[in-house]
Amino acid sequence: MKKNPFDQNVQTLPQKTRSTRRLQDRMTIVLFLLPAIVLFSIFLVYPIFQSVYYSLFSWKGFGPVVDFIGLNNFKRILTDWIFIKAVGNGLLIVVLSLTIQLPLSLALALMVGRNLRGRAFFRTIFFVPYVLSEVITGIMWLILYNPDSKRGFINALLTLIPGLKAQPWLGDTRTVLLAIFVVLTWKYFGFHMLLYMAGLQNIPPEIEEAALIDGVSKRQMITYITIPLIGSTIRTSVYLSVLGSLQVFALVWIMTKGGPVNASEVMSTYMYRFSFVRFQLGYGSAVAIVMLLISLVFSLAYLRLVRQADYLS
Amino acid sequence: MSVNYSYRSRTLKKNLPRLFQYFVLSLVVLIVIVPIVMIVFGALKTRGEFMTRPYTPPIPPNWENYAKVLSMPIFWSMLRNSLLIMLATTIGVVLICSLTAFVFSRMKFRGQNLLFNFFTLGLMFPITIAILPVYLIVRQIGLTNNLWGVILVQTSFQLSICIAILRSFFKSVPYELQDAAYIDGCNTFGFFWRILLPLSRPALGAVASITMVTSWNDLLVPLVLIDKEKLWNLPLGTMQFQGQYGMDLALIAAFVTLSAVPAVIFYLFAERQIISGLTAGALKG
């Protein structure tokens, strides 16, 4: 900075009346908000309303939208067992995430704690999978899961243990979802761990020191002091995890395309298939609306139950 | 937990939990790293080696796969497209979000809360869910098979989170500064441009970094909007490549590794920004 750039403006201030200042502020507000409002309206709000309209038609994506069928698309969605299966799979991923992935991340965050030597190193490593794209992750694990124990690393490890045989992890309807969940955990536990570590960082050390002086055990410390104190972080990570589970797409699409026999179908792959493979855009729109509603209901319920909108602050 | 406490006695009993901690953490490090190392090693083998002994160290290394990928013009065009999309999206997001966040943190007008809630809609409607509606509008505007279509969509769906992050950061800048600037004759835009933005560099860096990662890794938007091979970005191209050369695993491994390299390098340099962006987005303050 060479010179205080505001000096030359000093004299002009008294000449301004209140109303010009207010007008100027109003102009600023409008101009500053305009780009965001325009983008938002064109790419978020308008498309949603348009899809509500299209969802009432049977439409192949080209030509005029004339074949009005009312709520039939929705009826078809709710009676299609594949869609039900996709919702069930999504729920299963949510449940597994909340009961396995998040506690695991929390435990690791507590282990790394605040002043473990090598803390930064562990954080850096654990977060690498999050930075890799889902495409890369998917292809990597596709190779690792290869059913032939001579080619797939996981089966090779498994066959080292006597009595166990190589499994077609992604080719078996019973194991495929679990196999995908393992990859999801591999990719995303670092993110949740990061959140917890940041939450732990915010706990004033005096509180834990006071507790130590009062003679609490390590277990008591974690259950009665540490975890309640990072409650808002945990709620946020639960919210993000559920919303994230609704959005799983690339990994599943690359590894299984929802198969075998729809065993790993999730809502997003279902919608993608109908919209962009079969080009039933009316039906696809209806699926999109159902998904939007599920996401909206969940978000509103979360905000209602948790009251403080931790996420929006 | 605290340092003083563990110094008090250094018996084995006290150190055992710590050893256990390191053991578990090292195990997780292995689980994270082994798949990545596997693929990097795999790429250094010939196609035959990859089939016969896929998980031994590649000795001697065979650089042919990497050379082959690097000599493909399509790889470079994908890299260029990814870069273009990422840069344009990031510039757009940072610019638009700082303007919007400024208004929501520093100015008052009627309907402010309502409008802010409108902007947080994007958090509830992620792109994965909204992709078909978005595809239809982009097709109507005529921006399919155009990088601008991808850029505009990515920008729009990154707005909500970034506005929320920047708004809470802008709020933390003391109001006295604003008053002082006004007394010195600064107008609103002057305060924003000359004082607030330079002060907010860390937050802007965080927002830019998470936008870069999101844009760089995005598959869905290009997958839906782009057909033309020369407009593919890296994730889309990698996926197509895997479909096309499905049998030649060593070559795919090389392709995947090379397409991951920019992201990993970027991460190692911008780790702090990425992490602070993600935690700021998720946690209060």
Interface residues (C-beta under 8 A of the other chain):
Chain A: P5 F6 N9 V10 Q11 T12 L13 Q24 D25 R26 T28 I29 L31 F32 L33 P35 A36 L39 F40 I42 F43 L44 V45 Y46 P47 I48 Q50 S51 Y54 L108 M111 V112 G113 R114 N115 L116 G118 F122 R123 T124 I125 F126 F127 V128 P129 V131 L132 S133 E134 V135 I136 I139 M140 W141 L142 I143 L144 K150 R151 F153 A156 W186 G190 F191 L194 L195 A198 G199 N202 P205 E208 E209 L212 K218 M221 S232 T233 T236 S237 L240 L243 L246 Q247 V248 F249 A250 I254 S268 M271 Y272 S275 F276 L281 G284 S285 V287 A288 M291 L292 S295 L296 S299 D310 Y311 L312 S313
Chain B: M1 S2 V3 Y5 P17 Q21 Y22 V24 L25 V28 V29 I31 V32 I33 V34 P35 I36 M38 I39 G42 M51 T52 P54 Y55 L95 I96 C97 L99 T100 F102 V103 M107 F109 L115 F118 F119 T120 L121 G122 L123 M124 F125 P126 T128 I129 A130 I131 L132 P133 V134 Y135 L136 I137 V138 I141 L152 V153 T155 S156 F157 L159 I163 A164 S168 A181 D184 G185 C186 N187 T188 F189 G190 R194 V213 W216 N217 D218 L219 L220 V224 L234 P235 L236 T238 M239 Q242 L249 I252 A253 V256 S259 A260 A263 V264 F266 Y267 L268 E271 I274 I275 L278 T279 A282 L283 K284 G285
